[in-house]
Amino acid sequence: MSPTIVRPERSHFRWTVCALLFFATTISYVDRQVLSLLAKTLETHIGWTADQYGNITSAFALSYAIGLLGAGRLLDKFGTRVAFAIAVAVWSAAAMMHAWATTAFTFGIARVLLGFGESANFPACIKTVAEWFPKRQRGTATGIFNSGANIGAVATIVLVPWLAANWGWQSAFIATGAVGFVWVALWMVLYRQPELHPKVSAEELAMIRSDPPDKVESVAWSKVFPKKETWAFALGKFFTDPIWWFFLFWLPKYLQDTYHLSLMDIRIPMLIVYNASTIGSVGGGWLSGNFINRGWSVNAARKTAMLICALGVVPVLYAPYAGNMWVVIGIFSLAMAAHQGWSANLFTTTSDMFPRVAVGSVVGIGAAAGAAGNALMLKLAGLVVTWTGSYFILFMISGSAYIVALGIFHLLSPRLEQAKLD
């Protein structure tokens, strides 16, 4: 603790930091989803083909996956304050660049830059939570910022059609991209390390640092990559991230195909699903923290919460047999809420298994594995629906993926102990 800093008697500034992470995640999801809502409009204005649009979206996925491998390492090396600010500035500029794109190729360039910038978001958020929260509160903090994904999805549905209708499609890219620069300014003004922050009281700092100190000061990427704990997290992401993205990209189409809904009709069902997932994100993180506060071990608390969430996705197996649309909406509301609760706890396990200086790298590796799984699942979805005209196989995969992922995670990290890196 620096003796030159005059500190308040009491503070809860760590939750202000958590709010900044929440808004960063919200902005990132808005920026990445604007294109999907405007795809049909842009098909008319730009004149791209379905194949070209597929290449544009693939460019984002590929750059996002590649960026994840390096983002965590850069965050560990340069620190979250500077590295995260640069990342948000890059993706915000890339989001605004879409407004001046005139061909499929230039849209592709903008998507590549957007993917590289956004790849830093989750590694930065997890690393920041590890720096600002004791283990017993990290699940809740992760759940809160992770819920920004759902709020971003809702905000996109509400704002983008309105902006495009009133000021043209370009305005949607410009307005949503510009918000990111406001966030960068706030981040640079408000963020410091807890020990150096004048708004953090001695009491709050003691709480933040109440866990045993890390045994290592720096970790080479080559030491992190081969650890079984890294792959417990990475395989958890590989098996379950694709289910979330399958729901995001294919659920609207499934509802339209099965229940013959128009684009306007589908807004209310999707808003219900996204709002349910927000509750799941916060609730899942709170659940493991509540178990820990009751005296449970971190291992038992995290995995019990993950098991409850995994079971929440199982009813998707029944979706092909449900004859009522609102039953299906209920099933997917539960499943997407459960995914976000699962995700909040899975992310938090990185700070349970690794020292703070390695968290960014581990999250980057795991998120890259998740992005690779996304690409495979979305490709498989297209092939299965084209060949069979049915979503049955995809729902079977979705309903069982989390149970499989939890089993693999437990085999690789049965006690959720810290990896031996020294």
N, C-alpha and C positions, 0 to 999 in steps of 0.2 A: 504494500500500500504506500503510495507516495505521500510523504508528510507535508508537501507543499499544497495539496488539494484541500480546500475547505469543503467538507461534506455535510449534507443535510442530516438531521437526526434520524429521519426515517425516509425510506424510498421504496418504490416498486418499479424502478425504471426498466427492469428486464422485460416487463410486459409491453412497454413502449417499443422496445427493440423487436419483440414478437409481432407487434402490430405492423411495423415496417416490413417484416418478412412476409406477413399475410398480404399486404398490398403489392409487394413485388411479385408474389405468386399470382395474384389476381390479374395484374397487368400482363404478365407473361402469357396467361391463358387467353386473355382477350386478344392479344396481338397475334397469337398463332391460329385463332379460330375465325378471325375476320374473313379470311380468304374462303373458308368453306361455306360461309353464309352467302358470300357474293359470287360464288363460282358460276352460277347460272347466268347472272348479269354480265360477268366478265367474259363468259363464253360468247355472248352476243357482241360485246363491245370490242374485245380483242380478237376474237375469231379463232381461238385455239380449239384443238380437237380433244376428245376424251383421253387419248393416249398422251398428248402433251400435258394435260392437266395432271395425269398420273405421274408424269416425270417431274412436274413442279412439286407435288406433295412428297414424292420420293426424295427429292433434293433436300428438303427440310429434314426428313427422317435420317438421311445419311449424314448430313453435316451435324445434326444433333448428337448422333451416336459417336461420331469421331470427336466432336468437341468435348463430350463427357469424359473421354479418356484423359484429356489434358487439363480440363477445367479444375478438377479437384487438386491436381498437383500445383497449378498456378495459385490457387487459393491458399494452399498450405505454405507456399513459398513467399507470397507477397502480402498475405493477410486479407481478411474479408473486407475491410473498409475500402481499400483501393481497388482490389480485384473485382469485387462485386459491383462497385460503381461503374467501372469500365465496361463490364459485361452488360449491365442494364442500358448504358448509353449506346453500346453497339447494337443491341437488339431493337432499341427504340428508333434509332436512325434507320435500321433496316426495315422496320415496320412502316415508317413514313416513306421510304423509297418505293414501296409498292404503288403509291399514288402517281408516280411518274414513269412507271413501267409501261411499255407500249407493245411488247411482244411476249410470247411464252418464254423466250430465252431470258429476257430481262426480269421477268417475274421469278424465274428460277434462280437468278443471281441474288435477288432480294431474299428469297427463301433460304438460300445457303447461309447468308450472313445472319438472318434471323435465327437459324438453327444453332450456329456457332455461339451467338450471344446468349440465347436462352439455355444452352447446355449448362451454364454456370449456376442457374437459379437454385436447383435443389441441393447440389453440393454446398453452395454458399449458405443456404438456410440451415442445413443440418449442422454445418460447422459452427455457425453463429449460435445455434441452440446449445451446442456442446460447450461453447465458451461462456454462455450467459446463464445457464440453468443447471442446478444439481440434478442428478439422475432421477430422483423421484418426481421431478416436474417436467422432464424432457418430453415424456409422452404427450402430456397436455399441450405443451408449447408447440410440438410438432403437429399435433392434430389441428391446432388453431391456424398455423400458417398453411398447412396442407389444404385446409378448407377453402383457401383462396382459389384453388383450381375449380371448385364448384361455383363459387361466386363469379369467377371470370366467365364460366360457361353461361351462367344466367345473364350476366351483364351484356354479353355479346348478343344473345337472343333479343334482349330488350332494346339495346342502343343502336346496333349496327343497321338494322332495317330502317329505323327512324332517321339516322344520319344520312344514309344513302338516298332515301326518298326526298329529303328536304334540301340537301346540299350536294348530291351526287356521290357516286361510289368512292371517289378519291378522298372525300372528307372523312370517311370512316377510317381509312388508313392514317391520315394525317392527325386526326384528333386522338385516336387511341395511341399512336406512337408518341405524340407530344407529352402525354401523361407520364411516360417513363422518365423524361428529363426533370419533371417536377419531383419525382421520387428520388432521383439522383441527388438533387439539391438538398432535400430533407435528410437523406442518408449521410451526406458529407458533413452537414451541420450537427446532426444528432449523435452519430455513431462514434464511439471510442471503445477500446478494451475496458472491461469493468474496472480494473485497477486504476485506470487513468481517467475515468469519467467523473466529473465533479457532481453529477446528479445521483450518484450511487452512494448510499450511506454505508457506514462501516458494518452495520447489521446486515444489510442486503449483500454486501460483498462477502461477508462470512458465510451466508447461506449459499451463494453461488459457488464458493470454494469449499463447501462442506464435505465433498467427496475426497477420498485419498488422492494425493497429487499423482500426476503421471510420472512413470519411471523413466521416460525417454524424452529428449528435447527435440529431436528431429528423426524422421524416418524416410529412408529411400524408397521410392516407388517399387523398386525391384524386391524389397523385403515384404511389402504389403501384398503384392499380386499373388504369390503362390500359397498364401496362408489359407487353410481350410475355412477360417472364419470369414475371410473375404468372399469365398465362394458360397458360403451359406447365405450371405446377403445377396450376392450376385444371382444365384440360382432362384432365390425367392423372387427377385425382380423379374428374371427371365420368364418364369412360369405365370406370374400374376399381372404384371404390367400390360401384357397383350390383351388380357380380358377387359381391362378398363378401356383401352383404346378401341377394342371391338365394340363394346357397348356404346362409346361415344360416336363412332363413325357409322355403325350399322343398325343400332336400335331405331333411329328415326325411319330408316328405309324399311326395316322389318314391320314397323307399325303401319307405314303407308301401304306396303304390299299386302299385309294380312287384313287390315281393317279399313283400307281404302280411304285414308285420311289425306286431306290437302295440306299444303305447307302451312297455312294459317291454323288449321285444326290441330296440328301436332304441337303447337307452342305450349299449350296448357299441360298435356301429359309430360313433355320434356322438362318443363319448369318444376313439376312435382318431383320427378326423378332427381334432378340436380339439387333441389333444396333438401331432399332426403339425404343425399350423399354428403351435404354440408354437415348435417347433424351427426352422421356416422363418423366423419373425420374427427370432430371435436370429442364425441362420445367415446370413440375407440381409444384415443390418447388418454382421456380422463380415466378410463376403466383400468388400465394397467397402473397408472399412478395411484388410484384408489386402493388397488390390491397391495401396492408397496407400502402405502401409509398404514395399512392394516397389519403390517408385519410380514407380508409375503416376501420371499426372495425375488430379486429382479428377474431371475430365470423363470420362476413359476408365474410371476405376474405378466410378463411380456407374452409368454407362450400360451397362457390361458386366454388372454385377451385375443391373441391371434387365432386360437382355436374357435372361440366364439364367433369371430368375424368370418372365418373359413366356413363354418356351418351356416352362416347367414347367406352364403352364395349358393349353397346346395339346392335350394328350391328352384333355381334356374332350370334344373333338370325337368321340372314339370311344365315349364313355359310352352313347349310345343303342344301340350294336351289341353291347355287352358282355353276355353272357348270365349271367355269374356275379356275385353280389352283392359278393363280396370283391374282385373285379377293379374294380368300380365304387368300392368304398371306397378301394382303393389309388389310383385315378385322382383322386378328390376329396381324399384326404389330401395328395397331391402338389400339386394345384391350390391348396388353401387354404394350404398351407405356402408355396408360391410367391407367392401374393398377399401374405402377410404380409411376406415378404422384399422384394417389390416395394414395399409400403407403407412399410417402414422406410427404404428408399433414396429413395423419392419425397419423403417428409417431410423427409429430410435435405437435399435439394436446395434447400429454401427458405433454409437458413442458408448454403448455397454461393453463392446468387445475390443475397442481400439482407443488409444490415447487421443486427445484432442488434435494433436498435430498431424495425425494420420486420417482423421475422419473424412476430410474433403476428398482425398485420393480414393478411399474405399467407396464412398458414395458415388464418385465418378465412374469407377469400374462397374459397380452394380447397376447404375443407371444406363450405362452403355449396353450391358447385357439385356436390360429391360427393353431398350430401344431396338436391339437386334431381334428380340422376341416379337416386338410390335410389328416389324416389317414382315416376319414370317407369318404371323397370325392374320394380318390384313390381306396378305397375298393368298393365304389359304382360304379366307372367307370369300374372296372373290371367286376362286376356283370352285369351292364347294357349292355356293349358291348358283353359279353358272351351270355346273354339271348336274346337280341334283334338284335345283329349284326349291330347296328346303334348307332351313336353318338347324335342323335336328342335330347333326354332328357337331356343329359349332356350339350349341347349347350344352351338349354332353361334355365337351371339353371345358367350357366355362364353369359348369357346376362342380367339376371335380378338381380343377387345377389348384385350388388353394389348399385342399387337404393333402394333395401330393407335395406341394411346395413346403408345407409345414413339416411333413415327414422327413423330407430331405434336409431342411434346415436343422431339425432336431438331431439327425444323424451326424451332421457335420459340426454342430455346436451343442452338445447335449447339456452343458451346464452354463452356457452363455458367459464363459470366462474370457478375460482379456487375452488377446493373442500375444504370444511371446515374440517380441520383435527385437529385443536387445541381444 
